[in-house]
Amino acid sequence: MQNDISSIEIWLLDDDEIVRSTTAQWLRLSDYEVREFHQAQTLLDQFQADQACIVVSDIRMSPMDGLTLMNQCLAQDPSLPFILITGHGDIDTAVNALRDGAFDFLEKPFDPNRLIQTVEKAKQARKTQLQMANQSQYLGDLHGLEESIIGQDEQIVRVRHQIQTFANIDAHVIVYGKTGCGKELVAKALHDASPRREKPFVAINCAAIPADLFESELFGHEAGAFTSAHKQRIGKLELASGGTLFLDEIESMPLAMQIKLLRVLQENQVERIGSNHTISINLRVVAAAKQDLQNTADFRQDLFFRLNVSQIHLPELRHRGSDIPLLFEHFCREAIEQRGGEFRPLSPIDLETLTLYGWPGNVRELRNVALRYALEANTSIAKILAGYQAQEQIDTQTPLPLSVKVQEYERSLIEASLNQQEGNIQQVLEQLQLPRRTLNQKMQKYGLNRADYLK
């Protein structure tokens, strides 16, 4: 069962009723949902791993104090954001608690604005954690069509429904989508879900075949049909008979070949080059295009109407919202299964970069970035994308947002200091002139772990 992340509750614990009710009121006035507790054991009895909550707790209580509660909660769920409320005499204790997993601490008397800022950071961190947990659960439960067409966005759910509907209708289909959206994947899914699944699935990229070889590629030829025809060749049309022929980038097909293909589809017969005998064929065509074929000047309208029995429109990746980190994790785990390693959960800044970037190369580009991330320790999404842009491998009209660039620069400075100081946190604090709490929060934000830099 997946966790509901639509509402993250604030679990507020303080045995002082006046402080607790006042703090709860501040939080509720800022539209947070608050659950109040006056004893640590009561909270602990209701808590379970992956609870949609964060905990804000006083330290000095009895019979169980806040630190003991924190340790027991984190033993069940190490990623739980736990915020401590401390008096002046407990500052050293609270600082030490940061090393033990506390998210942050607030010193009494605290500014309500400081409380809200801290709670909001913790809430967003918890939302990210639960989202990643839900993703992992979803990916572990894939079955049927979802194993190949992955995603929970309503647009991709509609695509899966169309595939299921069209698969059993033995008619031609046009799949529209930008480069890298997965048009061949959809065509293969149509084939695998259809009664033709036991017969061949034959794919041709029309843009990759030289015009003078197109006819031979589609129709085949007899030995001696032309100078270089040293032996008989079976064409793709004949090879796909009984199954599915996938014509990718069909808008690139030469006009002369469009005429010949139309005749084949009308008569269900093909004739090899150099032969006087026709061969009966029975195939389904799934055509893929980046643009509307009906409004393409160099595409024959009679062929368009022959193919245009059903249409599937694939959304661009940037319009699929929460599917971006979901697919990213899927591709990372694929790479790890093939090459070994361990999946590195995304840091908040990595997740932000994934969702803010425009992905001009769509799912194909995301897969490439995921592969790099899975195989390179201590890298970040922003660093990978910046490297791609520097090499002009992607559309430079889709730059990284300024906020991401600034945060990546800050991350690189902290990472460089950790490397230089070999993981010695005290020396990093002195070099960067940062308070301990600030460094702790930034390392958490950027997914930097001290253990990775120890020599």
Disulfide bonds with the S-S distance in Angstrom:
none
